[in-house]
Amino acid sequence: MGGQSRKWMILVATIWIQAFTGTNFDFSAYSSDLKSVLGITQVQLNYLAVASDLGKVFGWSSGLALMYFPLWTVLFAAAFMGFVGYGVQWLVITHFISLPYIMVFLCCLLAGLSICWFNTVCFVLCISNFPANRSLALSLTVSFNGVSAALYTLAYNAINPASPELYLLLNALIPFIVSFTAIIPILRQPPFEPLPPDGVRRDSLMFLVLNILAALNGVYLLLFGSKSSDLTSARLLFGGAIVLLIFPLCIPGLVIARNWYHRTIHTSFRLEGSGFILVHPDELELHKGMLAHEANRESYQLLNEDVVQNPVKTVAVEEDDIDESCCGKLITRDQLEVLGIEHSLSLLLRRSDFWLYYVTYFCGGTIGLVYSNNLGQIAQSLGQSSNTTTLVTLYSSFSFFGRLLSATPDYIRAKVYFARTGWLAIALLPTPIALFLLASSGHSSALQAGTALMGLSSGFIFAAAVSITSELFGPNSVGVNHNILITNIPIGSLIYGFLAALVYDSHGFTGIKSVTSESVVCMGRDCYYLTFVWWGCLSLLGLGSSLVLFIRTRRAYQRFEQARISSNIDS
């Protein structure tokens, strides 16, 4: 039973790692100073942001390392790469050393690669210790990656709020320190113990408690994350954030107390009717097994209403609704029939659903990430430079809430069942709204509202993507397939950022400008107006792609749900 408490200690350690390793989200807080010190254009600054995202292209290297080295070695390798990548940049921005642009580019690439390695370690820990509730474990821990910028802003305000280069020093040191802190529970990782059904429901309740604590953490950071009235209060606020991060340690304590109560009082708690019905690999295997036993195509009718009376509200699918027009062929061609089928690389790349999913991510979550990279210059161009840290905290906090909301389908599934791809389409809605709002107004309130909506939307997409990839293309192949999916991030970062930089520099040379060193600073709404319009149009393309993906996959989700309900009735 001690293993049960140790696995929760590992989850808390994973939360700490994720909370302090989302270092790419604070790039906008120091990017203007880095641009000035290096004397580079906005296009060249964009390449540095791309270099950080380019680390995701080499994400497969972390999986390869895990094949030959223990988990703790990969963790410290990630910490060392981040220490070198950000540490050298800090030396450059503080004028301790001078390096050519290409070397700074390579340091950004190394720092971005470290984030990917940290994420791989966290994914492996969640999947190996919570196989039955892995979607909840992943969404919870990935959520904390979104608060990194807010936590670093609190630390920045608590130490020296007049030195933006301090972000780079914190980015180098804190993940290294956290890795040492997290190593003890990781080394004491318990062996796998299959959970009985009541154990799965009990763990689900634990995750609900942790999500409530996480929401409190997010509210705290949103309210106080950018407050810097004086050094003393800033330090108190940072201390409060650390206390909230330590508070989840009460969960292992509750597990130990319950085990003691169970052994001593000779009784146990019964958690009947929990309502937490989760999608995990065992259910996917059961679903595939049921379908495999069908003798022919005609007997493959899991949607037949005579099979089971579905007590859950679901999205109805009528075959007659799909005609033989071009639109009908778009929906039915190469359509997924079953969730959880493993996809090899060649099969994945031939799947229309994968490319719809790719375009959805490319024109949705990736735009949100590029927006956060440009947030410093956006604020500066609108005369809001003094509010940059506030905007960074706002984006970070709402990204955190978006990631937490990605677990909603798992919690409300017993009441209302809706395909996860449908939730993805809903999550994309705030992105075009935010971008067209930013294009229509340069007021500070519009900037804050647009930033919050962008964070909310992209946060949901980032967190939900792992579960969607697992469900559509197989849980065992999720590591490889998801790394293929997120290759859209560096590509999008390059294309979207390059577009934004060209517009920025063109107005910098022709409009109002101030020159520091050799870099151009553009001022006024025109600096990003066309960028917001183009990004908004592209996000509408992503929204349309997500709707087509939902329509194409909802039948597979419906069949999965019907099979699960049928198996529950039989048991």
RODO-2510 file (C-alpha; in nm, 4 decimals, decimal comma):
residues 571
     n   res          X          Y          Z
     1     m     0,0000     0,0000     0,0000
     2     g     0,3015     0,2293     0,0433
     3     g     0,3322     0,2339    -0,3348
     4     q     0,0003     0,4171    -0,3595
     5     s     0,1320     0,7118    -0,1571
     6     r     0,4622     0,7118    -0,3486
     7     k     0,2863     0,7404    -0,6838
     8     w     0,1109     1,0550    -0,5589
     9     m     0,4469     1,1922    -0,4498
    10     i     0,5653     1,1345    -0,8064
    11     l     0,2619     1,3220    -0,9394
    12     v     0,3428     1,6183    -0,7130
    13     a     0,7059     1,6083    -0,8314
    14     t     0,5799     1,6066    -1,1912
    15     i     0,3621     1,9099    -1,1156
    16     w     0,6674     2,0951    -0,9827
    17     i     0,8727     2,0049    -1,2894
    18     q     0,6005     2,1213    -1,5263
    19     a     0,5327     2,4404    -1,3290
    20     f     0,8919     2,5615    -1,3631
    21     t     0,9955     2,4295    -1,7053
    22     g     0,7532     2,6154    -1,9335
    23     t     1,0333     2,8665    -1,9797
    24     n     0,9495     2,9392    -2,3437
    25     f     0,6366     3,1273    -2,2336
    26     d     0,8325     3,4161    -2,0773
    27     f     1,0319     3,4896    -2,3954
    28     s     0,8314     3,8069    -2,4592
    29     a     0,9302     3,9466    -2,1168
    30     y     1,2962     3,9850    -2,2182
    31     s     1,2852     3,9668    -2,5991
    32     s     1,2965     4,3462    -2,6479
    33     d     1,6125     4,3721    -2,4380
    34     l     1,7707     4,0774    -2,6189
    35     k     1,6877     4,2384    -2,9518
    36     s     1,8471     4,5652    -2,8410
    37     v     2,1662     4,4046    -2,7055
    38     l     2,2188     4,1941    -3,0190
    39     g     2,1249     4,4813    -3,2489
    40     i     1,9024     4,2615    -3,4659
    41     t     1,5845     4,3112    -3,6670
    42     q     1,2428     4,1760    -3,5774
    43     v     1,2863     3,9019    -3,8394
    44     q     1,6083     3,7889    -3,6725
    45     l     1,4416     3,7999    -3,3312
    46     n     1,1669     3,5805    -3,4739
    47     y     1,4298     3,3245    -3,5753
    48     l     1,5414     3,3040    -3,2107
    49     a     1,1822     3,2281    -3,1064
    50     v     1,1668     2,9677    -3,3845
    51     a     1,4894     2,8120    -3,2542
    52     s     1,3278     2,7599    -2,9139
    53     d     1,0263     2,5926    -3,0768
    54     l     1,2529     2,3977    -3,3121
    55     g     1,3563     2,1836    -3,0167
    56     k     1,0232     2,0025    -3,0571
    57     v     1,1399     1,8680    -3,3939
    58     f     1,4054     1,6745    -3,2058
    59     g     1,1610     1,5553    -2,9401
    60     w     1,2161     1,1966    -3,0532
    61     s     1,5679     1,2174    -2,9080
    62     s     1,4261     1,2121    -2,5533
    63     g     1,2431     0,8873    -2,6262
    64     l     1,5605     0,7424    -2,7752
    65     a     1,7539     0,8425    -2,4630
    66     l     1,4995     0,6651    -2,2418
    67     m     1,5681     0,3430    -2,4306
    68     y     1,9295     0,3435    -2,3101
    69     f     1,9383     0,5511    -1,9911
    70     p     1,7340     0,5604    -1,6692
    71     l     1,4667     0,8269    -1,6248
    72     w     1,6645     1,0353    -1,3743
    73     t     1,9525     1,0636    -1,6215
    74     v     1,7211     1,2070    -1,8888
    75     l     1,5790     1,4485    -1,6301
    76     f     1,9211     1,5863    -1,5406
    77     a     2,0257     1,5973    -1,9051
    78     a     1,7239     1,8218    -1,9683
    79     a     1,8169     2,0394    -1,6701
    80     f     2,1774     2,0705    -1,7927
    81     m     2,0696     2,1674    -2,1455
    82     g     1,8418     2,4370    -2,0073
    83     f     2,1141     2,5600    -1,7721
    84     v     2,3607     2,6007    -2,0588
    85     g     2,1079     2,7344    -2,3121
    86     y     1,9576     3,0042    -2,0896
    87     g     2,2758     3,0659    -1,8887
    88     v     2,4794     3,1605    -2,1950
    89     q     2,1996     3,3924    -2,3144
    90     w     2,2048     3,5601    -1,9743
    91     l     2,5799     3,6149    -2,0036
    92     v     2,5235     3,7752    -2,3450
    93     i     2,2369     4,0035    -2,2429
    94     t     2,4277     4,1240    -1,9355
    95     h     2,7399     4,1973    -2,1495
    96     f     2,9604     3,9463    -1,9651
    97     i     3,0429     3,7865    -2,2990
    98     s     2,9830     3,8645    -2,6641
    99     l     2,8716     3,5953    -2,9058
   100     p     2,7787     3,5958    -3,2740
   101     y     2,4106     3,5657    -3,3617
   102     i     2,4421     3,2027    -3,4738
   103     m     2,5703     3,0972    -3,1294
   104     v     2,2764     3,2660    -2,9567
   105     f     2,0488     3,0843    -3,2034
   106     l     2,2037     2,7495    -3,1013
   107     c     2,1591     2,8367    -2,7318
   108     c     1,7868     2,9027    -2,7945
   109     l     1,7655     2,5686    -2,9754
   110     l     1,9307     2,3885    -2,6818
   111     a     1,6974     2,5591    -2,4327
   112     g     1,3927     2,4574    -2,6383
   113     l     1,5158     2,0981    -2,6566
   114     s     1,5453     2,0875    -2,2770
   115     i     1,1741     2,1720    -2,2441
   116     c     1,0844     1,8819    -2,4721
   117     w     1,2969     1,6410    -2,2654
   118     f     1,1345     1,7621    -1,9432
   119     n     0,7901     1,7040    -2,0972
   120     t     0,8836     1,3503    -2,2038
   121     v     0,9959     1,2640    -1,8498
   122     c     0,6667     1,3952    -1,7100
   123     f     0,4571     1,2078    -1,9682
   124     v     0,6347     0,8806    -1,8901
   125     l     0,5870     0,9283    -1,5144
   126     c     0,2140     1,0013    -1,5522
   127     i     0,1456     0,7131    -1,7911
   128     s     0,3443     0,4542    -1,5937
   129     n     0,2004     0,5463    -1,2527
   130     f    -0,1596     0,6277    -1,3520
   131     p    -0,2477     0,4006    -1,6449
   132     a    -0,6200     0,3965    -1,5593
   133     n    -0,6444     0,7730    -1,5077
   134     r    -0,3691     0,8856    -1,7374
   135     s    -0,5837     1,1424    -1,9225
   136     l    -0,6529     1,3164    -1,5910
   137     a    -0,2891     1,2905    -1,4820
   138     l    -0,1642     1,4317    -1,8116
   139     s    -0,4150     1,7191    -1,8272
   140     l    -0,3417     1,8164    -1,4655
   141     t     0,0380     1,8148    -1,4938
   142     v     0,0474     1,9732    -1,8397
   143     s    -0,1779     2,2477    -1,7019
   144     f     0,0935     2,3606    -1,4635
   145     n     0,3289     2,4119    -1,7583
   146     g     0,1067     2,7074    -1,8441
   147     v     0,1722     2,8929    -1,5168
   148     s     0,5500     2,9006    -1,5572
   149     a     0,5534     3,2555    -1,6931
   150     a     0,3364     3,3801    -1,4042
   151     l     0,5593     3,2085    -1,1462
   152     y     0,8741     3,3502    -1,3030
   153     t     0,7144     3,6958    -1,3062
   154     l     0,6491     3,6661    -0,9317
   155     a     1,0105     3,5584    -0,8760
   156     y     1,1312     3,8435    -1,0982
   157     n     0,9277     4,0998    -0,9017
   158     a     1,0504     3,9521    -0,5716
   159     i     1,4202     3,9830    -0,6656
   160     n     1,4728     4,2779    -0,9011
   161     p     1,1777     4,4066    -1,1057
   162     a     1,4012     4,6526    -1,2940
   163     s     1,6110     4,3834    -1,4664
   164     p     1,4322     4,1898    -1,7466
   165     e     1,7479     3,9824    -1,8103
   166     l     1,6824     3,8226    -1,4699
   167     y     1,4243     3,6002    -1,6464
   168     l     1,7075     3,4232    -1,8309
   169     l     1,9021     3,3590    -1,5103
   170     l     1,5896     3,2192    -1,3425
   171     n     1,5157     3,0052    -1,6491
   172     a     1,8647     2,8554    -1,6153
   173     l     1,8730     2,7970    -1,2406
   174     i     1,5210     2,7106    -1,1192
   175     p     1,4587     2,4006    -1,3396
   176     f     1,8006     2,2709    -1,2299
   177     i     1,7102     2,3152    -0,8613
   178     v     1,3630     2,1645    -0,9081
   179     s     1,5174     1,8592    -1,0775
   180     f     1,7257     1,7921    -0,7666
   181     t     1,4153     1,8336    -0,5500
   182     a     1,2096     1,5925    -0,7607
   183     i     1,4740     1,3217    -0,7901
   184     i     1,3961     1,1515    -0,4555
   185     p     1,0346     1,0465    -0,5330
   186     i     1,1360     0,9553    -0,8886
   187     l     1,4105     0,7215    -0,7646
   188     r     1,1596     0,5629    -0,5218
   189     q     0,9060     0,4983    -0,8000
   190     p     0,6799     0,2089    -0,6919
   191     p     0,6225    -0,1051    -0,9013
   192     f     0,3025    -0,1170    -1,0997
   193     e    -0,0011    -0,2295    -0,8959
   194     p    -0,3285    -0,2853    -1,0858
   195     l    -0,6137    -0,0974    -0,9222
   196     p    -0,9555    -0,2484    -0,8485
   197     p    -1,2590    -0,0560    -0,9828
   198     d    -1,3158     0,1206    -0,6502
   199     g    -0,9465     0,2196    -0,6510
   200     v    -0,9859     0,3837    -0,9923
   201     r    -1,2865     0,5825    -0,8658
   202     r    -1,0992     0,6778    -0,5497
   203     d    -0,8068     0,8053    -0,7570
   204     s    -1,0546     1,0034    -0,9669
   205     l    -1,1730     1,1821    -0,6536
   206     m    -0,8119     1,2584    -0,5650
   207     f    -0,7688     1,4140    -0,9075
   208     l    -1,0800     1,6226    -0,8513
   209     v    -0,9271     1,7584    -0,5296
   210     l    -0,6016     1,8315    -0,7115
   211     n    -0,7880     2,0127    -0,9892
   212     i    -0,9635     2,2296    -0,7294
   213     l    -0,6257     2,3126    -0,5734
   214     a    -0,4879     2,3857    -0,9198
   215     a    -0,7785     2,6216    -0,9927
   216     l    -0,7068     2,8071    -0,6670
   217     n    -0,3438     2,8318    -0,7742
   218     g    -0,4477     2,9787    -1,1081
   219     v    -0,6806     3,2347    -0,9479
   220     y    -0,4036     3,3387    -0,7088
   221     l    -0,1549     3,3889    -0,9931
   222     l    -0,4119     3,5757    -1,2016
   223     l    -0,4917     3,8160    -0,9167
   224     f    -0,1415     3,8658    -0,7794
   225     g     0,0977     3,7378    -1,0468
   226     s     0,1973     4,0814    -1,1766
   227     k     0,1654     4,2873    -0,8559
   228     s     0,4918     4,4654    -0,7796
   229     s     0,4037     4,7599    -0,5552
   230     d     0,7064     4,7005    -0,3325
   231     l     0,9733     4,4371    -0,2828
   232     t     0,8378     4,3047     0,0472
   233     s     0,4865     4,2413    -0,0790
   234     a     0,6263     4,0865    -0,3985
   235     r     0,8289     3,8416    -0,1900
   236     l     0,5252     3,7551     0,0207
   237     l     0,3200     3,6914    -0,2927
   238     f     0,5917     3,4686    -0,4372
   239     g     0,6064     3,2787    -0,1071
   240     g     0,2290     3,2299    -0,1216
   241     a     0,2578     3,0812    -0,4714
   242     i     0,5244     2,8366    -0,3513
   243     v     0,3029     2,7334    -0,0574
   244     l     0,0173     2,6617    -0,2996
   245     l     0,2518     2,4433    -0,5055
   246     i     0,3588     2,2532    -0,1935
   247     f    -0,0008     2,2079    -0,0767
   248     p    -0,0713     1,9081    -0,3110
   249     l     0,1613     1,7100    -0,0836
   250     c    -0,1459     1,6676     0,1369
   251     i    -0,2712     1,4074    -0,1120
   252     p    -0,0007     1,1470    -0,0291
   253     g    -0,0720     1,2256     0,3375
   254     l    -0,4404     1,1503     0,2852
   255     v    -0,3539     0,8214     0,1162
   256     i    -0,1274     0,7201     0,4067
   257     a    -0,3961     0,8194     0,6589
   258     r    -0,6609     0,6217     0,4729
   259     n    -0,4360     0,3131     0,4574
   260     w    -0,3694     0,3392     0,8299
   261     y    -0,7413     0,3748     0,8968
   262     h    -0,8142     0,0759     0,6737
   263     r    -0,5616    -0,1434     0,8564
   264     t    -0,6446    -0,0224     1,2071
   265     i    -1,0226     0,0187     1,2095
   266     h    -1,0787    -0,2748     0,9671
   267     t    -1,3149    -0,0884     0,7458
   268     s    -1,3016     0,0791     0,4116
   269     f    -1,4745     0,3586     0,2279
   270     r    -1,7137     0,2657    -0,0518
   271     l    -1,7325     0,5155    -0,3331
   272     e    -2,0360     0,4069    -0,5287
   273     g    -2,1685     0,5891    -0,8286
   274     s    -1,8684     0,8152    -0,8653
   275     g    -1,9664     0,9288    -1,2111
   276     f    -1,6051     0,9453    -1,3252
   277     i    -1,5981     0,7236    -1,6346
   278     l    -1,2675     0,7716    -1,8070
   279     v    -1,1181     0,6726    -2,1407
   280     h    -0,8031     0,4703    -2,0885
   281     p    -0,6112     0,2023    -2,2808
   282     d    -0,7937    -0,0934    -2,1220
   283     e    -1,1271     0,0396    -2,2488
   284     l    -0,9813     0,0984    -2,5935
   285     e    -0,8543    -0,2589    -2,6022
   286     l    -1,1954    -0,3882    -2,4919
   287     h    -1,3616    -0,1825    -2,7624
   288     k    -1,1282    -0,3157    -3,0301
   289     g    -1,1777    -0,6699    -2,9042
   290     m    -1,5560    -0,6453    -2,9276
   291     l    -1,5327    -0,5208    -3,2845
   292     a    -1,2802    -0,7853    -3,3834
   293     h    -1,5278    -1,0607    -3,2975
   294     e    -1,7844    -0,9399    -3,5493
   295     a    -1,8114    -1,1905    -3,8347
   296     n    -1,8744    -0,9475    -4,1188
   297     r    -1,9469    -0,5898    -4,2141
   298     e    -2,3247    -0,6312    -4,1717
   299     s    -2,2896    -0,7437    -3,8115
   300     y    -2,0751    -0,4385    -3,7312
   301     q    -2,3618    -0,2274    -3,5917
   302     l    -2,2665    -0,0948    -3,2497
   303     l    -2,4859     0,2071    -3,3141
   304     n    -2,8029     0,0045    -3,3404
   305     e    -3,0495     0,1456    -3,0916
   306     d    -3,1797    -0,2027    -3,0147
   307     v    -2,8422    -0,3104    -2,8697
   308     v    -2,8537    -0,0893    -2,5633
   309     q    -3,0615     0,1889    -2,4227
   310     n    -2,8081     0,4668    -2,3825
   311     p    -2,8644     0,6616    -2,0584
   312     v    -2,6069     0,9220    -2,1623
   313     k    -2,6823     1,2165    -2,3872
   314     t    -2,4716     1,1692    -2,6988
   315     v    -2,4247     1,3229    -3,0375
   316     a    -2,6594     1,1399    -3,2712
   317     v    -2,5268     1,0215    -3,6041
   318     e    -2,7630     0,9291    -3,8844
   319     e    -2,6248     0,7609    -4,1912
   320     d    -2,8924     0,9302    -4,4031
   321     d    -2,7458     1,2657    -4,3092
   322     i    -2,4404     1,1943    -4,5234
   323     d    -2,5127     1,2282    -4,8915
   324     e    -2,3064     1,1301    -5,1896
   325     s    -2,2061     1,4866    -5,2803
   326     c    -1,8523     1,6190    -5,2638
   327     c    -1,9201     1,7222    -4,9054
   328     g    -2,0432     1,3723    -4,8267
   329     k    -1,7322     1,2161    -4,9782
   330     l    -1,5156     1,4514    -4,7735
   331     i    -1,6836     1,3231    -4,4575
   332     t    -1,6875     0,9514    -4,5387
   333     r    -1,3617     0,9008    -4,7327
   334     d    -1,1073     0,7048    -4,5255
   335     q    -1,3192     0,7643    -4,2157
   336     l    -1,2071     0,6253    -3,8778
   337     e    -1,4346     0,3409    -3,7697
   338     v    -1,2762     0,2559    -3,4343
   339     l    -1,0945     0,4498    -3,1658
   340     g    -0,7590     0,3317    -3,0369
   341     i    -0,6304     0,1475    -3,3445
   342     e    -0,2512     0,1716    -3,3511
   343     h    -0,1182     0,3730    -3,6462
   344     s     0,2294     0,3219    -3,7854
   345     l     0,4066     0,6224    -3,9360
   346     s     0,3104     0,5304    -4,2928
   347     l    -0,0542     0,4690    -4,1997
   348     l    -0,0689     0,7917    -3,9972
   349     l     0,0548     1,0033    -4,2866
   350     r    -0,2062     0,8484    -4,5187
   351     r    -0,4922     0,9330    -4,2823
   352     s    -0,7098     1,2282    -4,3839
   353     d    -0,8080     1,2669    -4,0178
   354     f    -0,4451     1,3209    -3,9198
   355     w    -0,3998     1,6051    -4,1683
   356     l    -0,7263     1,7663    -4,0597
   357     y    -0,5975     1,7399    -3,7038
   358     y    -0,2593     1,8806    -3,8116
   359     v    -0,4201     2,1837    -3,9802
   360     t    -0,6427     2,2374    -3,6755
   361     y    -0,3413     2,2500    -3,4445
   362     f    -0,1340     2,4506    -3,6943
   363     c    -0,4053     2,7167    -3,7339
   364     g    -0,5096     2,7149    -3,3692
   365     g    -0,2775     2,6391    -3,0809
   366     t     0,0378     2,7280    -3,2749
   367     i    -0,0946     3,0771    -3,3525
   368     g    -0,1516     3,1237    -2,9794
   369     l     0,2079     3,0241    -2,9045
   370     v     0,3473     3,2632    -3,1675
   371     y     0,1252     3,5383    -3,0260
   372     s     0,2813     3,4846    -2,6826
   373     n     0,6309     3,5034    -2,8374
   374     n     0,5437     3,8421    -2,9905
   375     l     0,3596     3,9757    -2,6865
   376     g     0,6522     4,1963    -2,5783
   377     q     0,6703     4,3753    -2,9152
   378     i     0,2889     4,3941    -2,9407
   379     a     0,2687     4,5688    -2,6034
   380     q     0,5605     4,7954    -2,6910
   381     s     0,4061     4,9005    -3,0247
   382     l     0,0825     4,9982    -2,8484
   383     g     0,2630     5,1978    -2,5826
   384     q     0,2020     4,9321    -2,3161
   385     s     0,5635     4,8372    -2,2410
   386     s     0,5115     4,8930    -1,8689
   387     n     0,2331     4,6320    -1,8748
   388     t     0,4337     4,3584    -2,0491
   389     t     0,4750     4,1476    -1,7339
   390     t     0,1031     4,1878    -1,6603
   391     l     0,0162     4,0640    -2,0091
   392     v     0,2603     3,7733    -1,9793
   393     t     0,0970     3,6758    -1,6491
   394     l    -0,2510     3,7142    -1,8012
   395     y    -0,1659     3,4868    -2,0941
   396     s     0,0017     3,2360    -1,8629
   397     s    -0,2903     3,2243    -1,6161
   398     f    -0,5589     3,1832    -1,8804
   399     s    -0,3475     2,9237    -2,0604
   400     f    -0,3445     2,7391    -1,7282
   401     f    -0,7244     2,7596    -1,6992
   402     g    -0,7606     2,6398    -2,0578
   403     r    -0,5439     2,3389    -1,9804
   404     l    -0,7479     2,2601    -1,6714
   405     l    -1,0700     2,2841    -1,8735
   406     s    -0,9348     2,0185    -2,1110
   407     a    -1,0213     1,7615    -1,8413
   408     t    -1,3896     1,8663    -1,8482
   409     p    -1,4969     1,5921    -2,0955
   410     d    -1,3759     1,3254    -1,8519
   411     y    -1,5620     1,4735    -1,5554
   412     i    -1,9012     1,5433    -1,7164
   413     r    -1,9080     1,2357    -1,9380
   414     a    -2,1575     1,0554    -1,7155
   415     k    -2,4061     1,3396    -1,7743
   416     v    -2,3322     1,4650    -2,1260
   417     y    -2,1111     1,2736    -2,3666
   418     f    -1,9505     1,4723    -2,6458
   419     a    -1,6646     1,3658    -2,8702
   420     r    -1,3310     1,5135    -2,7617
   421     t    -1,2772     1,6414    -3,1168
   422     g    -1,5988     1,8406    -3,0710
   423     w    -1,4525     2,0009    -2,7587
   424     l    -1,1435     2,0821    -2,9639
   425     a    -1,3578     2,2713    -3,2174
   426     i    -1,5258     2,4665    -2,9374
   427     a    -1,1841     2,5503    -2,7894
   428     l    -1,0755     2,7080    -3,1188
   429     l    -1,3616     2,9613    -3,1179
   430     p    -1,1911     3,2203    -2,8912
   431     t    -0,8864     3,2476    -3,1205
   432     p    -1,0458     3,4246    -3,4214
   433     i    -1,2599     3,6334    -3,1834
   434     a    -0,9462     3,7501    -3,0009
   435     l    -0,7480     3,8241    -3,3169
   436     f    -1,0221     4,0268    -3,4849
   437     l    -1,0782     4,2119    -3,1573
   438     l    -0,7071     4,2997    -3,1466
   439     a    -0,7195     4,4126    -3,5109
   440     s    -1,0223     4,6359    -3,4474
   441     s    -0,8927     4,8160    -3,1377
   442     g    -0,5601     4,9191    -2,9903
   443     h    -0,7040     4,9988    -2,6485
   444     s    -0,5417     4,8391    -2,3440
   445     s    -0,8666     4,6636    -2,2459
   446     a    -0,8875     4,5022    -2,5932
   447     l    -0,5249     4,3932    -2,5617
   448     q    -0,5923     4,2335    -2,2228
   449     a    -0,9152     4,0646    -2,3371
   450     g    -0,7514     3,9343    -2,6558
   451     t    -0,4508     3,8030    -2,4627
   452     a    -0,6756     3,6218    -2,2138
   453     l    -0,8802     3,4600    -2,4934
   454     m    -0,5668     3,3526    -2,6809
   455     g    -0,4241     3,1941    -2,3652
   456     l    -0,7502     3,0152    -2,2848
   457     s    -0,7877     2,8702    -2,6347
   458     s    -0,4265     2,7623    -2,6906
   459     g    -0,3998     2,6188    -2,3383
   460     f    -0,6958     2,3872    -2,3962
   461     i    -0,5546     2,2717    -2,7298
   462     f    -0,2067     2,2007    -2,5902
   463     a    -0,3432     1,9894    -2,3042
   464     a    -0,6152     1,8058    -2,4987
   465     a    -0,3885     1,7164    -2,7904
   466     v    -0,2141     1,4257    -2,6160
   467     s    -0,5446     1,2549    -2,5305
   468     i    -0,6898     1,3148    -2,8782
   469     t    -0,3777     1,1728    -3,0451
   470     s    -0,3992     0,8680    -2,8191
   471     e    -0,7677     0,8078    -2,8936
   472     l    -0,7553     0,8623    -3,2688
   473     f    -0,4249     0,6961    -3,3536
   474     g    -0,3537     0,4503    -3,0711
   475     p    -0,2320     0,4804    -2,7097
   476     n     0,0834     0,2733    -2,7639
   477     s     0,1978     0,4934    -3,0527
   478     v     0,1169     0,8254    -2,8871
   479     g     0,4832     0,9140    -2,8181
   480     v     0,5875     0,8947    -3,1825
   481     n     0,2598     1,0199    -3,3311
   482     h     0,2319     1,3197    -3,1011
   483     n     0,5900     1,4248    -3,1775
   484     i     0,4974     1,4123    -3,5473
   485     l     0,1912     1,6265    -3,4781
   486     i     0,3822     1,8981    -3,2937
   487     t     0,6267     1,9439    -3,5797
   488     n     0,3672     2,2013    -3,6856
   489     i     0,4818     2,4246    -3,3962
   490     p     0,8289     2,5179    -3,5293
   491     i     0,6895     2,5373    -3,8837
   492     g     0,4095     2,7669    -3,7672
   493     s     0,6467     2,9639    -3,5490
   494     l     0,8676     3,0277    -3,8517
   495     i     0,5861     3,1167    -4,0945
   496     y     0,3616     3,3171    -3,8602
   497     g     0,6519     3,4867    -3,6864
   498     f     0,8196     3,5717    -4,0169
   499     l     0,4940     3,7226    -4,1448
   500     a     0,4565     3,9293    -3,8277
   501     a     0,8217     4,0393    -3,8377
   502     l     0,7998     4,1529    -4,2013
   503     v     0,4917     4,3645    -4,1273
   504     y     0,6566     4,5010    -3,8117
   505     d     0,9851     4,5939    -3,9787
   506     s     0,8135     4,7473    -4,2840
   507     h     0,6139     4,9831    -4,0644
   508     g     0,9161     5,0428    -3,8478
   509     f     1,1044     5,1835    -4,1455
   510     t     0,8126     5,3811    -4,2925
   511     g     0,6197     5,4906    -3,9848
   512     i     0,6999     5,6174    -3,6377
   513     k     1,0188     5,4559    -3,5128
   514     s     1,2927     5,4838    -3,2553
   515     v     1,6290     5,3253    -3,3128
   516     t     1,8287     5,1651    -3,0329
   517     s     2,1613     5,0239    -3,1451
   518     e     2,0802     4,8923    -3,4930
   519     s     1,7339     4,7517    -3,4179
   520     v     1,4078     4,9130    -3,5257
   521     v     1,1226     4,9691    -3,2821
   522     c     0,7834     5,0118    -3,4484
   523     m     0,5153     5,2172    -3,2721
   524     g     0,1435     5,2301    -3,3470
   525     r    -0,1496     4,9981    -3,4325
   526     d    -0,0267     4,9437    -3,7881
   527     c     0,2699     4,7431    -3,6603
   528     y     0,0512     4,4362    -3,6040
   529     y    -0,2830     4,5213    -3,7695
   530     l    -0,2274     4,3172    -4,0858
   531     t    -0,0719     4,0370    -3,8808
   532     f    -0,3819     4,0082    -3,6631
   533     v    -0,6085     4,0057    -3,9705
   534     w    -0,4048     3,7316    -4,1418
   535     w    -0,3784     3,5262    -3,8241
   536     g    -0,7540     3,5657    -3,7717
   537     c    -0,8311     3,4383    -4,1225
   538     l    -0,5980     3,1421    -4,0760
   539     s    -0,7596     3,0591    -3,7411
   540     l    -1,0963     3,0430    -3,9207
   541     l    -0,9390     2,7823    -4,1497
   542     g    -0,8340     2,5891    -3,8391
   543     l    -1,1853     2,6171    -3,6970
   544     g    -1,3327     2,4805    -4,0191
   545     s    -1,0821     2,1944    -4,0202
   546     s    -1,1713     2,1079    -3,6593
   547     l    -1,5433     2,0964    -3,7461
   548     v    -1,4774     1,8561    -4,0352
   549     l    -1,2590     1,6429    -3,8052
   550     f    -1,5383     1,6331    -3,5466
   551     i    -1,7988     1,5274    -3,8034
   552     r    -1,5689     1,2570    -3,9388
   553     t    -1,4790     1,1128    -3,5968
   554     r    -1,8001     1,1505    -3,3957
   555     r    -1,9290     0,8128    -3,5185
   556     a    -1,6161     0,6388    -3,3849
   557     y    -1,6584     0,8146    -3,0497
   558     q    -2,0265     0,7185    -3,0461
   559     r    -1,9414     0,3533    -3,1106
   560     f    -1,6815     0,3589    -2,8379
   561     e    -1,9298     0,4997    -2,5868
   562     q    -2,1983     0,2485    -2,6840
   563     a    -1,9494    -0,0369    -2,6443
   564     r    -1,8423     0,0892    -2,3031
   565     i    -2,2010     0,1188    -2,1805
   566     s    -2,2809    -0,2263    -2,3165
   567     s    -1,9837    -0,3782    -2,1361
   568     n    -2,0875    -0,2071    -1,8113
   569     i    -2,4402    -0,3460    -1,8402
   570     d    -2,3090    -0,6960    -1,9101
   571     s    -2,0779    -0,6812    -1,6099
***
